Amino acid sequence: MNVIEETFSWLFAANTWSPTGEDLVSRSLEHLWYSSLAVAIAALIAIPSGWCIGHTKKFSGLIIGITGAARALPTLGLITLFGLLVGIGLVAPMIALVILAIPSILAGTYSGISAINPAVLDAARAQGLTTGQLIWRVHLPLGLSMLVGGLRSASIQVMSTAILAAYVGAGGLGRFIFLGINTQNTGMLLGTSVWIMVLVVVIDALFATAQRLATPVGVRMLGASRAATQRV
């Protein structure tokens, strides 16, 4: 049996999907839960920070510094470090995943706010809109697409990296990856990798749809008109 046959034989085996707590469905839900929680925590930190920086136009250089430095940090090294500090379990990988997710969300939020035409904001203020009204009626509709794009990038990065949670005793699909390595079970190792790629592609497609829907109709029509003009 070659590697491809071993991979799909494990992936489509009945015991791989049987509800035992160690099946692919349970571990996939656990993996999605870890990823969603990390992105949600990162969003609570990054979205207000990105909005403040984009709205005030101050400390914009900080965005470049933070995003560049954070993306350069080795996630496995962070998980190992936090694992030594707080012990095995979910806390250590969760901290590392949040740190991994923050730069993309922060950059997306900042870019969405700062890209709004200042004339639009001046017109909104001239009509007497308060800061809260400005957020909900101007910033959110016009910057939502790029914000969703930041969430999309963060989610893909976190989902791809969350397998390392199993390195310090947490669950998720990483359990199958490390078990496959330890037992030299190539089918389990590659089958889990293929399944993770499928999940990532599905999540990416969902976010791509959400990002398109978040783009104002007028902006979409303008983009389509410009594309048609360029083709002519």
Buried (B, 14 or more C-beta within 10 A) or exposed (E): EEEEEBBBEBBEBEEBEEEEEBBBEBBBEBBBBBBBBBBEBBBEBBBEBBBBBBBEEEEEEEBEEBBEEBEEEEBEEBBBBBBEEBEEEBBBBBBBBBBBBBBBBBBBBBBBBBEBEEEEBEEBBEEEBEEEBBBEBBBBBBBBBBBBBBBBBBBBBBBBBBBBBBBBBBBBBBBBBBBBEEEEBBBBBBBBBBBBEEBBEEBBEEBEEBBEEBBEEEEEEEEEEEEEEEEE
